[in-house]
Amino acid sequence: MCMNTRRHFQKRRSEGDDANSNWRTTLGILKNKVQTFVEQLDPHSEREEDALFPMMAKYIGRDVGPIAVMEYEHDQAKQNLKKFQEEISKEDLISIDFDQAKRLAAYAQLAHEILSEHFMKEENVLFPMAENMLSPDEKEQLNQMFNKS
């Protein structure tokens, strides 16, 4: 979605001001999609930060290594999404010029890039590591904690 948004802005820039309403529409769609995504991302991050990471940290620590990287990526993605939401909420979409729109979309794009890699690391590294590391009792406890939220 974000790559398509970026290409859309690049294409519209080359077409000139005749396409203003199209890129504004795209920005409005992006605003709504980011809001929906953040509403889903926050509980995901909280489950990891409040349950999985502390449980794994007993074995591998939290200050360096996989958990430190994952928490850093959470922070970076959240900061970019927050910046996008804060900046876009300050302005009426009609008053945003094309260059502002590109700058705003770049925050969402960066968050998308960070999280795409992050989710791949979860699936290929972190979750298999937890599966191998945690005891059956810990896995059950983790499952119960995840199902509460």
Secondary structure, 3 states (H helix, E strand, C coil): CHHHHHHHHHHHHHHCHHHHHHHHHHHHHHHHHHHHHHHHHHHHHHHHHHHHHHHHHHHHCCCCCHHHHHHHHHHHHHHHHHHHHHHHHHCCHHHCCHHHHHHHHHHHHHHHHHHHHHHHHHHHHHHHHHHHHCCHHHHHHHHHHHHHC
